[in-house]
Amino acid sequence: MKNIRRARRLAAAELKRPRTQAGDRQLLVSMDLALADAFVVQGRYGQARKILAQSPSEQAPGLLQLLNLDPAAYREQVINSDIY
């Protein structure tokens, strides 16, 4: 989780430069979703909710709804995903 946060801070700092492209913004959004997933795996649902509620991602509302309705299912989905 530290690595995701550090990488996100570096990417956010990079966004402040004039040559920033839309892909860089998408990277930040993706990092936020990864961080929310990490919080869910750790059982830190409140922190995951906070990130998802503030995320501009199209996926965020659905993930937030799943988290609110069935956090165990969300956690299981993350654990069983190809990334982990």
DOPALO-241796 format. One line per 3 residues: number of its first residue (from 1); their letters; for each residue x, y, z of N, C-alpha, C. Coordinates in Angstrom, 2 decimals, m for minus. Each point is the difference from the previous one (the first is absolute). Layout:
DOPALO-241796
NUM> a> X Y Z X Y Z X Y Z ~ ... .
END
This chain:
DOPALO-241796
1> mkn> 0.82 m1.17 0.00 m0.82 1.17 0.00 0.88 1.26 0.00 ~ 1.11 m0.04 0.70 0.91 1.15 0.01 0.46 0.33 m1.42 ~ 0.30 m1.04 m0.77 0.48 0.22 m1.36 m1.05 0.65 m0.88 .
4> irr> m1.25 m0.40 0.16 m1.08 0.61 m0.78 m0.14 1.47 0.37 ~ 0.02 0.28 1.29 m0.12 1.40 0.45 1.17 0.85 m0.51 ~ 1.19 m0.54 0.10 1.18 0.74 m0.46 m0.07 0.25 m1.50 .
7> arr> m0.34 m1.02 m0.76 m0.12 0.15 m1.45 m1.09 1.00 m0.36 ~ m1.09 0.00 0.76 m1.08 0.95 m0.26 0.47 1.43 0.26 ~ 0.73 0.21 1.08 0.53 1.34 0.30 0.92 0.48 m1.12 .
10> laa> 0.85 m0.90 m0.47 0.91 0.37 m1.09 m0.78 0.33 m1.27 ~ m1.01 m0.79 m0.30 m0.82 0.25 m1.19 m0.78 1.31 0.14 ~ m0.50 0.29 1.20 m0.72 1.25 0.23 0.92 1.20 m0.18 .
13> ael> 1.23 m0.13 0.47 0.97 1.09 m0.18 0.29 0.21 m1.48 ~ 0.05 m1.09 m0.74 0.24 0.08 m1.43 m1.15 0.69 m0.73 ~ m1.21 m0.16 0.53 m1.18 0.64 m0.62 0.07 1.53 0.03 .
16> krp> 0.75 0.52 0.95 0.10 1.45 0.13 0.87 0.63 m1.08 ~ 0.68 m0.83 m0.75 0.83 0.51 m1.09 m0.89 0.29 m1.21 ~ 0.38 0.99 m0.81 m0.85 0.42 m1.11 m0.24 m1.05 m1.08 .
19> rtq> 0.90 m0.94 m0.19 m0.13 m0.94 m1.09 m0.85 m1.24 0.35 ~ m0.68 0.03 1.09 m0.78 m1.14 0.46 m1.11 m0.37 m0.99 ~ m0.18 m1.30 m0.20 m1.01 m0.49 m0.92 m1.11 m0.71 0.77 .
22> agd> m1.08 m0.29 m0.71 m1.15 m0.67 0.60 0.37 m1.37 0.56 ~ 0.93 m0.68 m0.64 0.43 m1.31 0.48 0.59 0.05 1.39 ~ 0.66 1.11 0.33 0.55 0.16 1.35 m1.11 0.10 1.03 .
25> rql> m1.06 0.69 m0.35 m1.14 0.10 0.91 m0.64 m1.36 0.21 ~ m0.10 m0.77 m1.07 m0.57 m1.35 0.11 0.87 m0.88 0.89 ~ 1.30 0.20 m0.05 0.90 m0.75 0.86 m0.33 0.26 1.47 .
28> lvs> m0.24 1.26 0.35 m0.35 0.34 1.38 m1.31 m0.66 0.41 ~ m0.97 0.03 m0.88 m1.29 m0.62 0.29 0.19 m1.50 0.24 ~ 0.79 m0.64 m0.85 0.27 m1.42 0.15 0.72 m0.30 1.31 .
31> mdl> 0.92 0.86 0.37 0.73 m0.18 1.26 m0.94 0.14 1.19 ~ m0.94 0.92 m0.09 m0.98 0.15 1.08 m0.85 m1.26 0.14 ~ m0.42 m0.58 m1.12 m0.79 m1.23 0.05 0.83 m1.15 0.59 .
34> ala> 1.27 m0.06 m0.36 0.88 m1.04 0.56 0.16 0.18 1.50 ~ 0.11 1.24 0.43 0.12 0.29 1.43 m1.29 m0.40 0.73 ~ m1.14 0.31 m0.59 m1.28 m0.40 0.61 m0.06 m1.53 0.10 .
37> daf> 0.41 m0.70 m1.05 0.02 m1.46 0.04 0.90 m0.51 1.13 ~ 1.15 0.62 0.16 0.93 m0.42 1.06 m0.63 0.21 1.38 ~ m0.70 1.11 0.17 m0.68 0.24 1.28 m1.08 m1.06 0.24 .
40> vvq> m0.73 m0.37 m1.03 m1.05 m1.01 0.13 0.60 m1.34 0.43 ~ 1.10 m0.39 m0.62 0.65 m1.26 0.36 0.42 0.02 1.47 ~ 0.43 1.17 0.47 0.42 0.12 1.40 m1.19 0.15 0.96 .
43> gry> m1.21 0.12 m0.55 m1.17 0.17 0.85 m0.21 1.43 0.45 ~ 0.68 0.92 m0.64 m0.11 1.43 0.35 m1.03 0.66 m0.92 ~ m1.26 m0.40 0.20 m1.07 0.38 m0.90 m0.31 1.50 m0.01 .
46> gqa> 0.12 0.64 1.14 m0.26 1.44 0.07 0.95 0.79 m0.89 ~ 1.25 m0.36 0.01 0.97 0.69 m0.84 m0.25 m0.29 m1.47 ~ m0.39 m1.22 m0.31 m0.32 m0.35 m1.38 m1.22 0.79 m0.47 .
49> rki> m1.01 0.11 0.86 m1.20 0.79 m0.34 0.35 1.44 m0.32 ~ 0.86 0.56 0.81 0.39 1.41 m0.18 0.64 0.20 m1.38 ~ 0.91 m0.89 m0.37 0.67 0.11 m1.31 m1.00 m0.17 m1.13 .
52> laq> m0.85 m1.02 0.10 m0.96 m0.26 m1.07 m1.02 1.12 m0.13 ~ m0.40 0.58 1.12 m0.99 1.10 m0.04 0.56 1.23 m0.70 ~ 1.30 0.19 0.06 0.63 1.18 m0.60 0.56 m0.27 m1.39 .
55> sps> m0.04 m1.24 m0.44 0.62 m0.36 m1.28 m0.87 0.40 m1.19 ~ 0.63 0.56 m1.05 m0.74 0.31 m1.21 m0.15 m1.22 m0.93 ~ 0.49 m1.15 0.41 m0.05 m1.20 m0.82 m1.45 m0.42 m0.25 .
58> eqa> m0.25 m0.50 m1.20 m1.32 m0.52 m0.32 m0.32 m1.26 0.81 ~ 1.02 m0.70 0.43 m0.16 m1.22 0.79 m0.32 0.28 1.46 ~ 0.37 1.15 0.48 m0.09 0.30 1.43 m1.41 m0.14 0.58 .
61> pgl> m1.04 0.53 m0.64 m1.34 m0.15 0.60 m0.42 m1.46 0.19 ~ 0.29 m0.85 m0.98 m0.34 m1.41 0.11 0.80 m0.69 1.09 ~ 1.29 0.34 0.09 0.84 m0.59 1.04 m0.44 0.47 1.38 .
64> lql> m0.38 1.26 0.09 m0.48 0.54 1.28 m1.30 m0.68 0.41 ~ m0.87 m0.23 m0.96 m1.25 m0.68 0.30 0.27 m1.43 0.48 ~ 0.90 m0.71 m0.68 0.36 m1.35 0.42 0.61 0.01 1.40 .
67> lnl> 0.86 0.96 0.25 0.63 0.12 1.31 m1.04 0.23 1.09 ~ m0.98 0.83 m0.29 m1.05 0.30 0.98 m0.94 m1.18 0.21 ~ m0.29 m0.74 m1.07 m0.95 m1.11 0.10 0.64 m1.29 0.50 .
70> dpa> 1.20 m0.28 m0.48 0.64 m1.28 0.33 1.52 0.13 m0.02 ~ 0.57 0.57 1.06 1.45 0.19 0.02 0.79 m1.29 m0.14 ~ m0.54 m1.10 0.51 0.72 m1.28 m0.11 0.08 m0.44 m1.46 .
73> ayr> m1.06 0.24 m0.77 0.01 m0.36 m1.42 1.01 0.86 m0.76 ~ 0.06 1.28 0.33 0.97 0.89 m0.63 1.41 m0.49 0.31 ~ 0.24 m0.29 1.27 1.33 m0.48 0.42 0.37 m1.27 m0.75 .
76> eqv> m0.94 m0.92 m0.08 0.25 m1.26 m0.71 0.28 0.24 m1.48 ~ m0.71 0.94 m0.59 0.21 0.34 m1.41 1.41 0.52 m0.22 ~ 0.47 0.85 0.90 1.35 0.55 m0.12 1.05 m1.10 0.19 .
79> ins> m0.19 m0.82 1.01 0.96 m1.06 0.28 0.10 m0.99 m1.17 ~ m1.12 m0.28 m0.62 m0.03 m0.99 m1.09 0.28 0.60 m1.38 ~ 0.28 1.28 m0.06 0.28 0.62 m1.29 1.37 m0.44 m0.49 .
82> diy> 0.24 0.17 m1.28 1.26 m0.43 m0.61 1.20 0.79 0.50 ~ m0.22 1.18 0.50 1.09 0.87 0.42 0.66 m0.51 1.28 ~ m0.78 m0.54 0.91 0.54 m0.43 1.29 0.43 m1.42 m0.01 .
END
